[in-house]
Amino acid sequence: MIEVKSSKLDQEWHRVGSATVRVVEERAAIYFDMVDVDGTNARVRVEDGSPQALMDITAVRITAIVKSDERIVYDAPRQETAGSSLDIEKTVRDGKFRWVNRHSSSAYSGDGTGVIRDDAGEDRPMEETAGKLREKAEGMREGVSLTLPWVDVTYHVGERISDIDGRGIGFSSKPGDAPSYPKIGSVVYDFLGQETVLYLWPARS
């Protein structure tokens, strides 16, 4: 958003009509878009007011929103039930998310300055989106093996498990009406080393 206002000496500000001003795309600049810029007939069209002669304008004020090169970030911490130990970063291009800061020099500073909108804060829109992305990323997609430092004969091939007792490991379930947890593909006992190796397959299997 860009707003251009003009003023004569000791008079109030008037918003310039959009047809009179051309915003330059490749750099921070505007043009009064008219041919006879030096003539006495050159006039700036003013919205809700009388046209102003360009030669009589003593000040121009531009108010603009500048898009930053930096993106806003929200961190959704990995859950204890995550099937992966990786920290995943994902960039989402979505115009609905904003971080807006109003400078004290703004013509609207009277409405408040500093950060006036932060969609990356707690209980803000990005939290919900990040949560959904986390659920997709944390789900176990590949088979994994778990080694228990004891022989455990309570686990059986084909059964689904929601956690590993004594290891503090839990698994998130596949979305649906009924929970669907990873399935045991095979169990290997090492009686000499006193270990049990479980090979698990994702919930979709």
Wavefront OBJ file of the C-alpha trace (Angstrom):
o trace
v 0.000 0.000 0.000
v 1.268 3.464 -0.861
v -0.440 6.788 -0.174
v 0.677 10.131 -1.613
v -0.441 13.471 -0.207
v 0.415 17.017 -1.307
v 0.152 20.378 0.386
v 0.441 24.061 -0.304
v 2.239 26.319 2.131
v 0.389 26.580 5.462
v -2.506 24.470 4.211
v -3.783 20.998 5.048
v -2.705 17.796 3.353
v -4.700 16.432 0.420
v -4.559 12.886 -0.882
v -3.410 12.741 -4.507
v -5.580 10.775 -6.909
v -4.132 7.450 -8.076
v -4.415 8.476 -11.734
v -1.981 11.341 -11.121
v 0.722 9.317 -9.391
v 2.709 6.457 -10.916
v 4.615 4.192 -8.541
v 7.977 2.988 -9.869
v 8.245 -0.801 -9.564
v 12.036 -1.267 -9.652
v 12.964 1.268 -6.966
v 11.449 3.416 -4.221
v 10.098 6.326 -6.270
v 6.939 7.949 -7.614
v 6.166 10.158 -10.613
v 3.511 12.802 -10.992
v 2.289 11.302 -14.215
v 1.599 14.307 -16.454
v 3.051 15.776 -19.636
v 3.060 19.538 -19.033
v 5.026 19.453 -15.768
v 6.506 22.961 -16.210
v 3.391 24.734 -17.399
v 0.996 26.696 -15.236
v -1.811 24.377 -16.318
v -0.101 21.281 -14.844
v -2.367 20.198 -12.018
v -2.352 17.378 -9.524
v -5.713 15.698 -9.197
v -6.715 15.586 -5.548
v -9.260 13.158 -4.169
v -12.195 14.866 -2.437
v -10.836 18.349 -3.111
v -9.863 20.936 -5.723
v -7.023 20.227 -8.154
v -3.709 21.771 -7.129
v -1.310 23.442 -9.531
v 1.943 21.478 -9.493
v 3.947 24.698 -9.262
v 2.090 25.665 -6.057
v 2.758 22.434 -4.186
v 5.344 23.007 -1.486
v 5.443 19.525 0.126
v 4.748 15.913 -0.743
v 4.250 13.191 1.847
v 4.398 9.488 1.023
v 3.144 6.812 3.399
v 3.930 3.242 2.391
v 4.060 -0.334 3.616
v 7.451 -1.810 2.766
v 7.789 -5.576 2.400
v 10.796 -6.897 4.258
v 13.200 -9.484 2.848
v 12.991 -11.334 6.159
v 10.302 -13.928 6.738
v 8.399 -14.408 9.965
v 9.105 -17.624 11.831
v 7.112 -19.793 14.214
v 8.711 -22.748 16.008
v 6.502 -25.743 16.758
v 8.573 -27.834 19.210
v 8.954 -31.536 18.469
v 6.545 -33.652 20.498
v 7.555 -36.589 22.665
v 5.558 -38.879 20.393
v 7.477 -37.813 17.287
v 8.572 -40.634 15.033
v 11.621 -38.626 13.969
v 14.421 -36.911 15.872
v 15.056 -34.377 13.081
v 14.348 -30.665 13.307
v 12.520 -29.763 10.100
v 12.311 -26.272 8.625
v 9.618 -25.480 6.079
v 8.934 -22.213 4.271
v 5.281 -21.523 3.523
v 4.317 -18.779 1.095
v 1.011 -17.473 2.367
v -0.044 -13.854 2.064
v -2.366 -14.045 5.060
v 0.488 -14.034 7.577
v 1.822 -10.642 8.659
v 4.335 -9.003 10.954
v 3.694 -5.264 10.894
v 5.708 -2.569 12.625
v 4.703 1.105 12.558
v 7.574 3.582 12.802
v 7.319 6.672 14.974
v 7.783 8.871 11.894
v 4.615 7.481 10.292
v 1.738 9.849 9.683
v -0.345 7.304 11.612
v 1.921 7.160 14.659
v -0.916 8.606 16.697
v -2.676 5.237 16.339
v 0.264 3.507 17.998
v 3.825 2.565 17.078
v 5.984 -0.526 17.294
v 4.726 -4.005 16.444
v 0.997 -3.745 15.780
v 0.494 -7.210 14.272
v 2.413 -10.424 14.874
v 0.886 -13.558 13.365
v 3.866 -15.599 14.611
v 3.064 -15.035 18.269
v 1.468 -17.497 20.672
v -2.193 -18.273 19.909
v -1.810 -16.566 16.534
v -2.608 -17.917 13.004
v 0.856 -19.359 12.349
v 0.635 -21.593 15.417
v -2.251 -23.572 13.917
v -0.525 -23.927 10.536
v 2.764 -24.975 12.141
v 0.921 -27.546 14.243
v -0.609 -29.147 11.157
v 2.769 -29.271 9.405
v 4.330 -30.794 12.512
v 1.743 -33.566 12.601
v 2.591 -34.494 9.015
v 6.336 -34.346 9.568
v 6.423 -36.262 12.832
v 4.500 -39.261 11.618
v 6.675 -42.330 11.055
v 6.944 -42.887 7.282
v 9.631 -45.587 7.118
v 10.302 -48.755 9.018
v 12.460 -48.383 12.113
v 14.160 -50.709 14.536
v 14.256 -50.332 18.310
v 16.606 -52.168 20.612
v 15.472 -52.942 24.159
v 18.275 -53.683 26.642
v 16.424 -56.743 27.912
v 14.654 -59.803 26.536
v 10.949 -59.047 26.206
v 8.655 -61.790 24.919
v 5.463 -59.756 25.307
v 5.737 -58.218 21.821
v 4.350 -60.228 18.888
v 4.618 -59.906 15.121
v 1.571 -58.217 13.582
v 0.379 -56.340 16.650
v 0.315 -52.566 16.810
v 1.926 -50.688 19.683
v 1.349 -47.167 21.003
v 4.492 -46.974 23.152
v 7.503 -48.845 24.519
v 7.224 -49.529 28.232
v 10.302 -48.548 30.209
v 11.857 -46.528 27.366
v 9.654 -43.420 27.414
v 8.869 -43.800 23.708
v 5.392 -43.130 22.361
v 3.964 -43.096 18.840
v 1.389 -40.774 17.343
v -1.522 -42.519 15.653
v -2.684 -42.238 12.073
v -5.591 -39.761 11.734
v -8.972 -41.455 11.583
v -11.916 -42.623 13.603
v -9.882 -45.322 15.381
v -6.219 -45.078 16.482
v -3.788 -46.865 14.166
v -0.295 -47.319 15.570
v 2.934 -48.756 14.087
v 2.909 -52.501 13.488
v 5.584 -54.965 14.576
v 7.128 -56.546 11.485
v 9.553 -58.849 13.269
v 11.077 -59.521 16.659
v 14.681 -60.687 17.210
v 15.859 -62.001 20.580
v 19.517 -61.863 21.616
v 19.656 -64.067 24.705
v 23.430 -63.807 24.944
v 23.444 -60.009 24.888
v 20.101 -59.810 26.666
v 18.469 -57.605 24.023
v 15.254 -57.514 22.027
v 15.135 -55.840 18.601
v 11.748 -54.720 17.318
v 11.268 -53.859 13.644
v 8.296 -51.525 13.250
v 6.361 -50.464 10.167
v 4.374 -47.219 9.793
v 0.739 -46.975 10.790
v -0.375 -47.043 7.150
v 1.079 -50.521 6.595
l 1 2 3 4 5 6 7 8 9 10 11 12 13 14 15 16 17 18 19 20 21 22 23 24 25 26 27 28 29 30 31 32 33 34 35 36 37 38 39 40 41 42 43 44 45 46 47 48 49 50 51 52 53 54 55 56 57 58 59 60 61 62 63 64 65 66 67 68 69 70 71 72 73 74 75 76 77 78 79 80 81 82 83 84 85 86 87 88 89 90 91 92 93 94 95 96 97 98 99 100 101 102 103 104 105 106 107 108 109 110 111 112 113 114 115 116 117 118 119 120 121 122 123 124 125 126 127 128 129 130 131 132 133 134 135 136 137 138 139 140 141 142 143 144 145 146 147 148 149 150 151 152 153 154 155 156 157 158 159 160 161 162 163 164 165 166 167 168 169 170 171 172 173 174 175 176 177 178 179 180 181 182 183 184 185 186 187 188 189 190 191 192 193 194 195 196 197 198 199 200 201 202 203 204 205
